[in-house]
Amino acid sequence: MYPFADIVAGALLLVLGRKLFWLFVAIAGFYLGFEVARTLATEQPAWLVWTIAIGAGLIGAVLAILLQRVGFAVGGFYSGGYIALLVAERFVPGSMGVAAFLVGGLIGAVLAALLMDWAIVVLSCLVGAALIVPVLAFQALASALAYAGLVAIGVVVQAHLMGGKSRSL
């Protein structure tokens, strides 16, 4: 989309994904909504794609604020679906996108609802790194290493910010 926005959104998720949980859900929802709308509404005007993306982000943020447990599941669904969709588009050409999105979303939702804090930390780092790495335009190996490094740094930073407090079951 917009490289600067992708880097800022990705950095926020890497560092503050759990601390600003509602923002994580909003960003993940926005990017997922954008990808899904772009894929499914190819013949539609750009304003419709943006409206769907913004709507998905707002719905996620409101749920995260009002109903935190539901917000955890929605955040897990958004991020799991987004990561699965990106992986399917990159490594499995064809029409696997919808199935990958649904399976990834369900796995992400279950993990986030059960493991709560740690699932959100990991998922927000996965999404944050997924937003930043494509902007860097590295070769395949360098991209994989940058992705893994960003996820690791994000998990360490967020674990430090959590200070050992966790609400996992």
N, C-alpha and C positions, 0 to 999 in steps of 0.2 A: 504494500500500500504506500505509505509514506515512511521512508527510512528513518527520519528523525523521530517520528511518533512511535515507530516500532521499537527503536532502541530505548526510548524513555519508558514506554509501557513495559518492555521486557525487563529493564533494570528495576523498575518499581516492583514487579512481581518477584524478581530474584531476591530482593532485599526485604521487602515489606509484605510479601504475599499473605502471610498468616496474620501479621500485625494489623494490616488494613484488609481484613478478609473480604469485606463488602466490595472493595476496589478490585481485588483479585477476581471475584465472581463477575463484576461488571466488565472488566477487561477481557476475561476469558469468554464471556457471553457475547461481547461485541465481535471479537475476532471469529468465534465460531459462527455467529449469525451472518457475518460478512461472507465467510467461506461457503456456508450452506446456501445462502441466497444467491451468491455469484454462480454456484454450480447448478442449482435447480432453476433459477430464474434468468437463464442466459439471454432470453429475448426481451427481458423487461428493462425499463429505464434505470439508470444509475441511482436516481433518488429512491427508488423502491428498495434496492439492495442496501443502501445506507439506512433507510428507515427500519428495515428488518434487523440490521446489525445493532442499531441504537436501541431498538425495542428489546432485543434479547439481553443486551447489557443492562438496561434499566430494570427489567423484570428480575434478573439475577440479583442485582444490588438491593432492590426492595425486599426480596425474599431473604437475603442474607442479613439484612438489618432487622426485619420484623420476626422472622422465624429462623433462628440461627441453625437449628438442626436440619431443617429443610434446606436452608441456604448452603450448608455443607454438602448435602447430596446434590443440589443443583450445581454448585461449584465443581464437584467431582465429575458430574455428568458433562458439563461444558468442557472442562479441561481434558478429561479422558476422551471425549468425542473429538475434540480438536486435534489432539496429538495423534489419535488413530487415523483421522482423516488425512493429516499431513503425511503420515507414514504410508498410508495406502496410495495416496497420489504419487509419492516419490518412488516406491518400490513395487507396487502392484498396479500396473496400468490397466485400465478398463473400468468396469462399473462396480468395483468393490467398495467405493467410497461410502455409500449409504450403509451397507452392512458393517463396515469397519467403524463408522461413526457411531452406530447404535451399540455395537459390542463394546467399543472403547468407552462410550458414555456410561453404559450400565456398569462396567467394571469400575470406572472412576467414581460413580455415585455410591456404589456399595462400599468401596474402600474408604471414601471420605466420610460416609455415615458411620462406619464402624471404628475407624482409626482416628478420625477427626483431625487433631492438630498436625500429626506427622504426615498424614495423607495430604493435607492442604499444603504443608511445607514442600513436600516432594512434587506435588502436581503444579503448584505455582512456579517452582523452579524449572520444571520441564517446559511449561508454557513460556515462561520468561526467556529461557534459552532459545526456544523455537522461534521467538520473535526477533531475537538479536542476530543469531548466526547467519540467516540468509542475507542480511544486510551487509555482512562482512565479505561475502562473495569469495570465500576460500575454496580451494580444491576439496575433494571429497574427504580425504584423510584429515586435513587440517580442520574442516568443518566438524567432523566427528569429535576430534580432540577438543576443539573450542566448545562444542556443545557439552561434552562430559565435564570439562573444566568449569564452565559457567554453572552447571547444575550443582556440582560439588561445592563451589564457592557459595552459591545461594543457600544450600542446605546448612552449611557451617554458619553463615551469617545469621540465618533465621533461627537456628538452634541456639545460638548465643543470645539473640534478642528475646527468645522465649524464656531463657534463664532456667531451663529444666522443668518448667511448668507445662503440664500436658493434661488435656482432658480426654485422652483416649480411654476406651473401655477396657 
